[in-house]
Amino acid sequence: MKRSVLLGVLLLVGSLSMAAAARTDLPGSLAPAAQPQGPRVIDIVKLKDNLYVLTSSTPGNPATFSGGNVAVFITDGGVTLVDTKLAGWGQAVLDKVKSVTTKPVTRIINTHTHGDHTGNDGFFGTTVEIVAQENTKTNMEKMDAFKGDNAKFLPKKTYKDKLTLGSGKERIDLYYFGAGHTSGDTFVVFPDLKVLHTGDMFAWKDAPFCDRSNGGSCVALPQTLSKAIANIKNVDTVIPGHSPMMAPKDLQEFQRFTADLLAETRAAMAAGKSVDEASAAFKVDKYPGYKTERVKAAVQAIYDEIKK
Protein backbone atom coordinates (compact mmCIF):
# COMPACT_ATOMS: atom_id res chain seq x y z
CA MET A 1 0.00 0.00 0.00
CA LYS A 2 2.79 2.38 0.98
CA ARG A 3 4.70 1.54 -2.22
CA SER A 4 1.67 2.33 -4.38
CA VAL A 5 1.18 5.68 -2.63
CA LEU A 6 4.86 6.54 -3.07
CA LEU A 7 4.67 5.62 -6.75
CA GLY A 8 1.63 7.86 -7.18
CA VAL A 9 3.43 10.77 -5.56
CA LEU A 10 6.48 10.29 -7.80
CA LEU A 11 4.31 10.18 -10.89
CA LEU A 12 2.53 13.37 -9.84
CA VAL A 13 5.82 15.18 -9.22
CA GLY A 14 7.10 14.04 -12.60
CA SER A 15 3.96 15.27 -14.34
CA LEU A 16 4.19 18.66 -12.66
CA SER A 17 7.86 18.99 -13.64
CA MET A 18 7.05 18.22 -17.27
CA ALA A 19 4.21 20.73 -17.26
CA ALA A 20 6.49 23.44 -15.88
CA ALA A 21 9.12 22.67 -18.49
CA ALA A 22 6.57 22.99 -21.28
CA ARG A 23 5.51 26.51 -20.30
CA THR A 24 6.66 29.36 -22.50
CA ASP A 25 5.74 32.23 -20.19
CA LEU A 26 8.39 31.54 -17.55
CA PRO A 27 11.16 34.14 -17.17
CA GLY A 28 14.76 33.02 -17.27
CA SER A 29 16.00 29.58 -18.21
CA LEU A 30 13.38 26.85 -18.40
CA ALA A 31 13.55 23.73 -16.27
CA PRO A 32 16.26 21.17 -17.11
CA ALA A 33 13.47 18.67 -17.82
CA ALA A 34 12.87 20.57 -21.06
CA GLN A 35 16.30 19.60 -22.36
CA PRO A 36 16.30 16.69 -24.86
CA GLN A 37 18.43 13.62 -24.32
CA GLY A 38 18.88 12.90 -28.05
CA PRO A 39 19.64 15.11 -31.06
CA ARG A 40 18.72 18.77 -30.67
CA VAL A 41 16.82 20.11 -33.64
CA ILE A 42 16.86 23.76 -34.73
CA ASP A 43 15.34 24.88 -38.01
CA ILE A 44 17.00 27.65 -40.00
CA VAL A 45 15.21 30.11 -42.29
CA LYS A 46 16.98 32.25 -44.89
CA LEU A 47 15.72 35.83 -45.00
CA LYS A 48 18.53 37.40 -47.04
CA ASP A 49 21.86 36.21 -48.46
CA ASN A 50 23.58 37.27 -45.23
CA LEU A 51 20.73 37.00 -42.71
CA TYR A 52 19.20 33.81 -41.33
CA VAL A 53 16.92 32.96 -38.41
CA LEU A 54 17.30 29.98 -36.10
CA THR A 55 13.64 29.56 -35.36
CA SER A 56 11.87 29.39 -32.03
CA SER A 57 11.15 26.22 -30.12
CA THR A 58 8.06 24.05 -30.25
CA PRO A 59 6.40 23.89 -26.81
CA GLY A 60 5.97 20.30 -25.64
CA ASN A 61 8.60 18.88 -28.01
CA PRO A 62 11.91 18.53 -26.11
CA ALA A 63 13.92 17.93 -29.29
CA THR A 64 13.07 21.44 -30.52
CA PHE A 65 12.44 23.25 -27.21
CA SER A 66 15.37 25.58 -27.71
CA GLY A 67 14.25 29.12 -26.90
CA GLY A 68 13.57 32.28 -28.89
CA ASN A 69 14.29 33.23 -32.49
CA VAL A 70 17.98 33.89 -33.13
CA ALA A 71 19.11 36.15 -35.98
CA VAL A 72 22.36 35.15 -37.72
CA PHE A 73 23.88 38.18 -39.48
CA ILE A 74 26.95 37.43 -41.59
CA THR A 75 29.44 40.25 -42.14
CA ASP A 76 32.92 40.42 -43.65
CA GLY A 77 34.47 40.28 -40.17
CA GLY A 78 32.31 37.57 -38.62
CA VAL A 79 28.85 36.61 -37.46
CA THR A 80 26.54 38.60 -35.18
CA LEU A 81 23.94 36.60 -33.28
CA VAL A 82 20.85 38.25 -31.87
CA ASP A 83 20.17 36.14 -28.75
CA THR A 84 21.49 32.62 -28.05
CA LYS A 85 18.57 30.38 -26.94
CA LEU A 86 18.35 28.14 -23.86
CA ALA A 87 21.43 26.89 -22.06
CA GLY A 88 22.67 23.60 -23.48
CA TRP A 89 21.81 24.50 -27.07
CA GLY A 90 25.09 26.27 -27.89
CA GLN A 91 26.54 23.50 -30.03
CA ALA A 92 23.28 23.12 -31.95
CA VAL A 93 23.29 26.88 -32.62
CA LEU A 94 26.92 26.80 -33.73
CA ASP A 95 26.32 23.81 -36.00
CA LYS A 96 23.53 25.67 -37.77
CA VAL A 97 25.69 28.77 -38.13
CA LYS A 98 28.44 26.62 -39.66
CA SER A 99 25.91 25.23 -42.14
CA VAL A 100 25.66 28.66 -43.80
CA THR A 101 29.08 30.26 -43.22
CA THR A 102 32.66 29.48 -42.22
CA LYS A 103 33.02 32.82 -40.43
CA PRO A 104 33.32 32.80 -36.62
CA VAL A 105 30.78 34.27 -34.21
CA THR A 106 32.25 37.60 -33.14
CA ARG A 107 29.31 39.43 -31.55
CA ILE A 108 26.16 38.65 -29.57
CA ILE A 109 23.32 41.12 -29.08
CA ASN A 110 20.96 40.21 -26.24
CA THR A 111 17.47 41.64 -26.71
CA HIS A 112 16.74 41.12 -23.00
CA THR A 113 17.74 39.15 -19.90
CA HIS A 114 15.73 35.91 -20.04
CA GLY A 115 17.55 32.60 -20.16
CA ASP A 116 15.82 31.41 -23.32
CA HIS A 117 17.57 34.33 -25.08
CA THR A 118 20.89 34.52 -23.18
CA GLY A 119 21.43 30.85 -22.33
CA ASN A 120 24.51 30.26 -24.49
CA ASP A 121 26.33 33.58 -24.26
CA GLY A 122 29.19 31.87 -22.42
CA PHE A 123 29.40 28.99 -24.88
CA PHE A 124 30.95 31.27 -27.50
CA GLY A 125 33.83 32.36 -25.27
CA THR A 126 35.26 35.57 -23.87
CA THR A 127 36.52 36.94 -27.19
CA VAL A 128 32.98 37.48 -28.45
CA GLU A 129 31.62 41.01 -27.94
CA ILE A 130 28.32 40.93 -26.02
CA VAL A 131 26.04 43.95 -26.37
CA ALA A 132 22.84 44.86 -24.52
CA GLN A 133 20.82 47.79 -23.24
CA GLU A 134 22.18 48.98 -19.89
CA ASN A 135 19.09 47.85 -17.91
CA THR A 136 19.41 44.38 -19.40
CA LYS A 137 22.97 44.11 -18.15
CA THR A 138 21.71 45.05 -14.68
CA ASN A 139 19.00 42.39 -14.93
CA MET A 140 21.51 39.79 -16.14
CA GLU A 141 23.71 40.49 -13.13
CA LYS A 142 20.90 39.09 -10.95
CA MET A 143 20.86 35.77 -12.82
CA ASP A 144 22.67 32.77 -11.35
CA ALA A 145 23.96 32.01 -14.86
CA PHE A 146 26.10 35.17 -14.79
CA LYS A 147 27.41 35.10 -11.23
CA GLY A 148 30.87 34.17 -10.02
CA ASP A 149 33.31 33.30 -12.76
CA ASN A 150 30.51 33.53 -15.33
CA ALA A 151 30.28 37.28 -14.75
CA LYS A 152 32.92 37.51 -17.49
CA PHE A 153 30.12 36.73 -19.96
CA LEU A 154 28.06 39.77 -19.02
CA PRO A 155 27.71 42.44 -21.74
CA LYS A 156 30.85 44.54 -22.12
CA LYS A 157 29.17 47.09 -24.37
CA THR A 158 25.93 48.75 -23.29
CA TYR A 159 23.85 51.70 -24.43
CA LYS A 160 21.03 53.86 -23.08
CA ASP A 161 18.71 54.87 -25.94
CA LYS A 162 20.38 54.10 -29.29
CA LEU A 163 23.57 52.48 -30.51
CA THR A 164 24.87 51.90 -34.04
CA LEU A 165 27.24 49.02 -34.73
CA GLY A 166 29.13 48.83 -38.02
CA SER A 167 28.38 50.85 -41.12
CA GLY A 168 27.09 50.58 -44.67
CA LYS A 169 25.61 47.21 -45.56
CA GLU A 170 26.85 45.83 -42.22
CA ARG A 171 25.18 48.47 -40.06
CA ILE A 172 23.03 47.42 -37.09
CA ASP A 173 20.92 49.92 -35.15
CA LEU A 174 19.87 49.17 -31.57
CA TYR A 175 16.97 51.05 -30.00
CA TYR A 176 15.49 51.26 -26.52
CA PHE A 177 12.13 52.99 -26.15
CA GLY A 178 11.08 52.12 -22.61
CA ALA A 179 9.72 49.35 -20.42
CA GLY A 180 7.61 46.52 -21.78
CA HIS A 181 8.49 42.85 -21.63
CA THR A 182 11.33 43.84 -19.25
CA SER A 183 13.02 47.13 -18.40
CA GLY A 184 15.72 46.77 -21.05
CA ASP A 185 14.30 45.39 -24.31
CA THR A 186 16.28 46.15 -27.46
CA PHE A 187 14.79 46.53 -30.94
CA VAL A 188 17.44 45.39 -33.42
CA VAL A 189 17.34 46.83 -36.94
CA PHE A 190 19.33 45.74 -40.00
CA PRO A 191 18.74 48.89 -42.12
CA ASP A 192 20.29 47.66 -45.37
CA LEU A 193 18.13 44.52 -45.23
CA LYS A 194 14.95 46.25 -43.96
CA VAL A 195 14.59 43.73 -41.13
CA LEU A 196 13.58 44.33 -37.50
CA HIS A 197 14.13 41.86 -34.63
CA THR A 198 11.74 42.71 -31.78
CA GLY A 199 12.79 40.10 -29.24
CA ASP A 200 9.91 39.45 -26.85
CA MET A 201 8.50 42.95 -27.11
CA PHE A 202 6.47 41.21 -29.82
CA ALA A 203 6.72 37.51 -29.17
CA TRP A 204 3.40 36.07 -30.36
CA LYS A 205 -0.20 36.83 -31.25
CA ASP A 206 -1.51 36.68 -27.71
CA ALA A 207 -1.33 38.84 -24.61
CA PRO A 208 2.20 39.95 -23.70
CA PHE A 209 4.27 38.56 -20.87
CA CYS A 210 5.43 41.52 -18.79
CA ASP A 211 8.09 40.36 -16.34
CA ARG A 212 7.63 42.77 -13.44
CA SER A 213 10.51 41.18 -11.52
CA ASN A 214 12.80 42.47 -14.27
CA GLY A 215 11.14 45.86 -14.67
CA GLY A 216 8.55 44.84 -17.25
CA SER A 217 5.35 46.87 -17.59
CA CYS A 218 2.11 45.99 -19.37
CA VAL A 219 0.98 49.53 -18.55
CA ALA A 220 3.91 51.11 -20.40
CA LEU A 221 4.06 48.53 -23.19
CA PRO A 222 1.51 50.06 -25.64
CA GLN A 223 3.27 53.43 -25.52
CA THR A 224 6.70 51.84 -25.83
CA LEU A 225 5.53 49.95 -28.93
CA SER A 226 4.06 53.17 -30.35
CA LYS A 227 7.46 54.85 -30.03
CA ALA A 228 9.15 51.95 -31.80
CA ILE A 229 6.65 52.02 -34.67
CA ALA A 230 6.97 55.79 -35.02
CA ASN A 231 10.77 55.78 -35.03
CA ILE A 232 11.72 52.62 -36.89
CA LYS A 233 10.99 53.12 -40.58
CA ASN A 234 11.72 51.38 -43.87
CA VAL A 235 11.27 47.82 -42.58
CA ASP A 236 9.51 45.05 -44.47
CA THR A 237 10.20 41.99 -42.29
CA VAL A 238 9.77 41.52 -38.54
CA ILE A 239 11.44 38.74 -36.54
CA PRO A 240 9.27 38.20 -33.44
CA GLY A 241 10.55 36.60 -30.26
CA HIS A 242 8.79 33.24 -30.57
CA SER A 243 6.76 33.19 -33.79
CA PRO A 244 7.27 32.81 -37.55
CA MET A 245 8.37 35.87 -39.49
CA MET A 246 5.84 38.69 -39.73
CA ALA A 247 5.34 42.11 -41.30
CA PRO A 248 5.24 45.65 -39.85
CA LYS A 249 1.44 45.58 -40.00
CA ASP A 250 1.50 42.67 -37.56
CA LEU A 251 3.57 44.69 -35.09
CA GLN A 252 1.14 47.58 -35.49
CA GLU A 253 -1.78 45.26 -34.84
CA PHE A 254 -0.07 43.90 -31.72
CA GLN A 255 0.37 47.45 -30.43
CA ARG A 256 -3.37 48.07 -30.85
CA PHE A 257 -4.10 44.76 -29.11
CA THR A 258 -1.99 45.70 -26.09
CA ALA A 259 -3.59 49.16 -25.96
CA ASP A 260 -7.08 47.65 -26.03
CA LEU A 261 -6.12 45.12 -23.36
CA LEU A 262 -4.80 47.88 -21.11
CA ALA A 263 -7.84 50.13 -21.64
CA GLU A 264 -10.37 47.36 -21.01
CA THR A 265 -8.49 46.12 -17.97
CA ARG A 266 -8.36 49.62 -16.50
CA ALA A 267 -12.11 49.97 -17.04
CA ALA A 268 -12.82 46.58 -15.49
CA MET A 269 -10.67 47.41 -12.50
CA ALA A 270 -12.44 50.76 -12.04
CA ALA A 271 -15.79 48.93 -12.15
CA GLY A 272 -14.67 46.68 -9.33
CA LYS A 273 -14.38 43.51 -11.42
CA SER A 274 -12.03 40.71 -10.46
CA VAL A 275 -9.11 39.57 -12.57
CA ASP A 276 -11.10 36.51 -13.60
CA GLU A 277 -14.05 38.64 -14.67
CA ALA A 278 -11.86 41.12 -16.53
CA SER A 279 -9.92 38.46 -18.42
CA ALA A 280 -13.08 36.52 -19.31
CA ALA A 281 -14.67 39.67 -20.69
CA PHE A 282 -11.75 40.53 -22.97
CA LYS A 283 -12.47 39.32 -26.49
CA VAL A 284 -10.03 38.95 -29.39
CA ASP A 285 -12.66 38.69 -32.14
CA LYS A 286 -11.33 41.73 -34.02
CA TYR A 287 -7.83 40.29 -33.94
CA PRO A 288 -7.86 37.28 -36.30
CA GLY A 289 -5.40 34.57 -35.31
CA TYR A 290 -4.95 35.85 -31.76
CA LYS A 291 -5.15 33.52 -28.77
CA THR A 292 -6.20 34.16 -25.19
CA GLU A 293 -3.87 31.72 -23.41
CA ARG A 294 -1.89 34.55 -21.77
CA VAL A 295 -4.66 37.12 -21.27
CA LYS A 296 -5.36 36.32 -17.62
CA ALA A 297 -1.68 36.58 -16.66
CA ALA A 298 -1.41 39.94 -18.45
CA VAL A 299 -4.57 41.24 -16.78
CA GLN A 300 -3.18 40.17 -13.41
CA ALA A 301 0.08 41.97 -14.16
CA ILE A 302 -1.82 45.16 -15.01
CA TYR A 303 -3.93 44.93 -11.82
CA ASP A 304 -0.80 44.40 -9.71
CA GLU A 305 1.05 47.25 -11.38
CA ILE A 306 -1.80 49.76 -11.04
CA LYS A 307 -2.43 48.79 -7.40
CA LYS A 308 1.23 49.29 -6.59
C-alpha positions as CSV (number, residue, x, y, z in Angstrom):
1,M,0.0,0.0,0.0
2,K,2.8,2.4,1.0
3,R,4.7,1.5,-2.2
4,S,1.7,2.3,-4.4
5,V,1.2,5.7,-2.6
6,L,4.9,6.5,-3.1
7,L,4.7,5.6,-6.7
8,G,1.6,7.9,-7.2
9,V,3.4,10.8,-5.6
10,L,6.5,10.3,-7.8
11,L,4.3,10.2,-10.9
12,L,2.5,13.4,-9.8
13,V,5.8,15.2,-9.2
14,G,7.1,14.0,-12.6
15,S,4.0,15.3,-14.3
16,L,4.2,18.7,-12.7
17,S,7.9,19.0,-13.6
18,M,7.0,18.2,-17.3
19,A,4.2,20.7,-17.3
20,A,6.5,23.4,-15.9
21,A,9.1,22.7,-18.5
22,A,6.6,23.0,-21.3
23,R,5.5,26.5,-20.3
24,T,6.7,29.4,-22.5
25,D,5.7,32.2,-20.2
26,L,8.4,31.5,-17.6
27,P,11.2,34.1,-17.2
28,G,14.8,33.0,-17.3
29,S,16.0,29.6,-18.2
30,L,13.4,26.9,-18.4
31,A,13.6,23.7,-16.3
32,P,16.3,21.2,-17.1
33,A,13.5,18.7,-17.8
34,A,12.9,20.6,-21.1
35,Q,16.3,19.6,-22.4
36,P,16.3,16.7,-24.9
37,Q,18.4,13.6,-24.3
38,G,18.9,12.9,-28.0
39,P,19.6,15.1,-31.1
40,R,18.7,18.8,-30.7
41,V,16.8,20.1,-33.6
42,I,16.9,23.8,-34.7
43,D,15.3,24.9,-38.0
44,I,17.0,27.6,-40.0
45,V,15.2,30.1,-42.3
46,K,17.0,32.3,-44.9
47,L,15.7,35.8,-45.0
48,K,18.5,37.4,-47.0
49,D,21.9,36.2,-48.5
50,N,23.6,37.3,-45.2
51,L,20.7,37.0,-42.7
52,Y,19.2,33.8,-41.3
53,V,16.9,33.0,-38.4
54,L,17.3,30.0,-36.1
55,T,13.6,29.6,-35.4
56,S,11.9,29.4,-32.0
57,S,11.1,26.2,-30.1
58,T,8.1,24.0,-30.2
59,P,6.4,23.9,-26.8
60,G,6.0,20.3,-25.6
61,N,8.6,18.9,-28.0
62,P,11.9,18.5,-26.1
63,A,13.9,17.9,-29.3
64,T,13.1,21.4,-30.5
65,F,12.4,23.2,-27.2
66,S,15.4,25.6,-27.7
67,G,14.3,29.1,-26.9
68,G,13.6,32.3,-28.9
69,N,14.3,33.2,-32.5
70,V,18.0,33.9,-33.1
71,A,19.1,36.1,-36.0
72,V,22.4,35.2,-37.7
73,F,23.9,38.2,-39.5
74,I,27.0,37.4,-41.6
75,T,29.4,40.2,-42.1
76,D,32.9,40.4,-43.6
77,G,34.5,40.3,-40.2
78,G,32.3,37.6,-38.6
79,V,28.8,36.6,-37.5
80,T,26.5,38.6,-35.2
81,L,23.9,36.6,-33.3
82,V,20.9,38.3,-31.9
83,D,20.2,36.1,-28.7
84,T,21.5,32.6,-28.1
85,K,18.6,30.4,-26.9
86,L,18.3,28.1,-23.9
87,A,21.4,26.9,-22.1
88,G,22.7,23.6,-23.5
89,W,21.8,24.5,-27.1
90,G,25.1,26.3,-27.9
91,Q,26.5,23.5,-30.0
92,A,23.3,23.1,-31.9
93,V,23.3,26.9,-32.6
94,L,26.9,26.8,-33.7
95,D,26.3,23.8,-36.0
96,K,23.5,25.7,-37.8
97,V,25.7,28.8,-38.1
98,K,28.4,26.6,-39.7
99,S,25.9,25.2,-42.1
100,V,25.7,28.7,-43.8
101,T,29.1,30.3,-43.2
102,T,32.7,29.5,-42.2
103,K,33.0,32.8,-40.4
104,P,33.3,32.8,-36.6
105,V,30.8,34.3,-34.2
106,T,32.3,37.6,-33.1
107,R,29.3,39.4,-31.6
108,I,26.2,38.6,-29.6
109,I,23.3,41.1,-29.1
110,N,21.0,40.2,-26.2
111,T,17.5,41.6,-26.7
112,H,16.7,41.1,-23.0
113,T,17.7,39.2,-19.9
114,H,15.7,35.9,-20.0
115,G,17.5,32.6,-20.2
116,D,15.8,31.4,-23.3
117,H,17.6,34.3,-25.1
118,T,20.9,34.5,-23.2
119,G,21.4,30.8,-22.3
120,N,24.5,30.3,-24.5
121,D,26.3,33.6,-24.3
122,G,29.2,31.9,-22.4
123,F,29.4,29.0,-24.9
124,F,30.9,31.3,-27.5
125,G,33.8,32.4,-25.3
126,T,35.3,35.6,-23.9
127,T,36.5,36.9,-27.2
128,V,33.0,37.5,-28.4
129,E,31.6,41.0,-27.9
130,I,28.3,40.9,-26.0
131,V,26.0,44.0,-26.4
132,A,22.8,44.9,-24.5
133,Q,20.8,47.8,-23.2
134,E,22.2,49.0,-19.9
135,N,19.1,47.9,-17.9
136,T,19.4,44.4,-19.4
137,K,23.0,44.1,-18.1
138,T,21.7,45.1,-14.7
139,N,19.0,42.4,-14.9
140,M,21.5,39.8,-16.1
141,E,23.7,40.5,-13.1
142,K,20.9,39.1,-10.9
143,M,20.9,35.8,-12.8
144,D,22.7,32.8,-11.4
145,A,24.0,32.0,-14.9
146,F,26.1,35.2,-14.8
147,K,27.4,35.1,-11.2
148,G,30.9,34.2,-10.0
149,D,33.3,33.3,-12.8
150,N,30.5,33.5,-15.3
151,A,30.3,37.3,-14.7
152,K,32.9,37.5,-17.5
153,F,30.1,36.7,-20.0
154,L,28.1,39.8,-19.0
155,P,27.7,42.4,-21.7
156,K,30.8,44.5,-22.1
157,K,29.2,47.1,-24.4
158,T,25.9,48.8,-23.3
159,Y,23.9,51.7,-24.4
160,K,21.0,53.9,-23.1
161,D,18.7,54.9,-25.9
162,K,20.4,54.1,-29.3
163,L,23.6,52.5,-30.5
164,T,24.9,51.9,-34.0
165,L,27.2,49.0,-34.7
166,G,29.1,48.8,-38.0
167,S,28.4,50.8,-41.1
168,G,27.1,50.6,-44.7
169,K,25.6,47.2,-45.6
170,E,26.8,45.8,-42.2
171,R,25.2,48.5,-40.1
172,I,23.0,47.4,-37.1
173,D,20.9,49.9,-35.2
174,L,19.9,49.2,-31.6
175,Y,17.0,51.1,-30.0
176,Y,15.5,51.3,-26.5
177,F,12.1,53.0,-26.2
178,G,11.1,52.1,-22.6
179,A,9.7,49.4,-20.4
180,G,7.6,46.5,-21.8
181,H,8.5,42.8,-21.6
182,T,11.3,43.8,-19.3
183,S,13.0,47.1,-18.4
184,G,15.7,46.8,-21.1
185,D,14.3,45.4,-24.3
186,T,16.3,46.1,-27.5
187,F,14.8,46.5,-30.9
188,V,17.4,45.4,-33.4
189,V,17.3,46.8,-36.9
190,F,19.3,45.7,-40.0
191,P,18.7,48.9,-42.1
192,D,20.3,47.7,-45.4
193,L,18.1,44.5,-45.2
194,K,15.0,46.2,-44.0
195,V,14.6,43.7,-41.1
196,L,13.6,44.3,-37.5
197,H,14.1,41.9,-34.6
198,T,11.7,42.7,-31.8
199,G,12.8,40.1,-29.2
200,D,9.9,39.4,-26.8
201,M,8.5,42.9,-27.1
202,F,6.5,41.2,-29.8
203,A,6.7,37.5,-29.2
204,W,3.4,36.1,-30.4
205,K,-0.2,36.8,-31.3
206,D,-1.5,36.7,-27.7
207,A,-1.3,38.8,-24.6
208,P,2.2,40.0,-23.7
209,F,4.3,38.6,-20.9
210,C,5.4,41.5,-18.8
211,D,8.1,40.4,-16.3
212,R,7.6,42.8,-13.4
213,S,10.5,41.2,-11.5
214,N,12.8,42.5,-14.3
215,G,11.1,45.9,-14.7
216,G,8.5,44.8,-17.2
217,S,5.4,46.9,-17.6
218,C,2.1,46.0,-19.4
219,V,1.0,49.5,-18.5
220,A,3.9,51.1,-20.4
221,L,4.1,48.5,-23.2
222,P,1.5,50.1,-25.6
223,Q,3.3,53.4,-25.5
224,T,6.7,51.8,-25.8
225,L,5.5,50.0,-28.9
226,S,4.1,53.2,-30.4
227,K,7.5,54.8,-30.0
228,A,9.1,51.9,-31.8
229,I,6.7,52.0,-34.7
230,A,7.0,55.8,-35.0
231,N,10.8,55.8,-35.0
232,I,11.7,52.6,-36.9
233,K,11.0,53.1,-40.6
234,N,11.7,51.4,-43.9
235,V,11.3,47.8,-42.6
236,D,9.5,45.1,-44.5
237,T,10.2,42.0,-42.3
238,V,9.8,41.5,-38.5
239,I,11.4,38.7,-36.5
240,P,9.3,38.2,-33.4
241,G,10.5,36.6,-30.3
242,H,8.8,33.2,-30.6
243,S,6.8,33.2,-33.8
244,P,7.3,32.8,-37.6
245,M,8.4,35.9,-39.5
246,M,5.8,38.7,-39.7
247,A,5.3,42.1,-41.3
248,P,5.2,45.6,-39.9
249,K,1.4,45.6,-40.0
250,D,1.5,42.7,-37.6
251,L,3.6,44.7,-35.1
252,Q,1.1,47.6,-35.5
253,E,-1.8,45.3,-34.8
254,F,-0.1,43.9,-31.7
255,Q,0.4,47.4,-30.4
256,R,-3.4,48.1,-30.9
257,F,-4.1,44.8,-29.1
258,T,-2.0,45.7,-26.1
259,A,-3.6,49.2,-26.0
260,D,-7.1,47.6,-26.0
261,L,-6.1,45.1,-23.4
262,L,-4.8,47.9,-21.1
263,A,-7.8,50.1,-21.6
264,E,-10.4,47.4,-21.0
265,T,-8.5,46.1,-18.0
266,R,-8.4,49.6,-16.5
267,A,-12.1,50.0,-17.0
268,A,-12.8,46.6,-15.5
269,M,-10.7,47.4,-12.5
270,A,-12.4,50.8,-12.0
271,A,-15.8,48.9,-12.2
272,G,-14.7,46.7,-9.3
273,K,-14.4,43.5,-11.4
274,S,-12.0,40.7,-10.5
275,V,-9.1,39.6,-12.6
276,D,-11.1,36.5,-13.6
277,E,-14.1,38.6,-14.7
278,A,-11.9,41.1,-16.5
279,S,-9.9,38.5,-18.4
280,A,-13.1,36.5,-19.3
281,A,-14.7,39.7,-20.7
282,F,-11.7,40.5,-23.0
283,K,-12.5,39.3,-26.5
284,V,-10.0,39.0,-29.4
285,D,-12.7,38.7,-32.1
286,K,-11.3,41.7,-34.0
287,Y,-7.8,40.3,-33.9
288,P,-7.9,37.3,-36.3
289,G,-5.4,34.6,-35.3
290,Y,-5.0,35.8,-31.8
291,K,-5.1,33.5,-28.8
292,T,-6.2,34.2,-25.2
293,E,-3.9,31.7,-23.4
294,R,-1.9,34.5,-21.8
295,V,-4.7,37.1,-21.3
296,K,-5.4,36.3,-17.6
297,A,-1.7,36.6,-16.7
298,A,-1.4,39.9,-18.5
299,V,-4.6,41.2,-16.8
300,Q,-3.2,40.2,-13.4
301,A,0.1,42.0,-14.2
302,I,-1.8,45.2,-15.0
303,Y,-3.9,44.9,-11.8
304,D,-0.8,44.4,-9.7
305,E,1.0,47.2,-11.4
306,I,-1.8,49.8,-11.0
307,K,-2.4,48.8,-7.4
308,K,1.2,49.3,-6.6
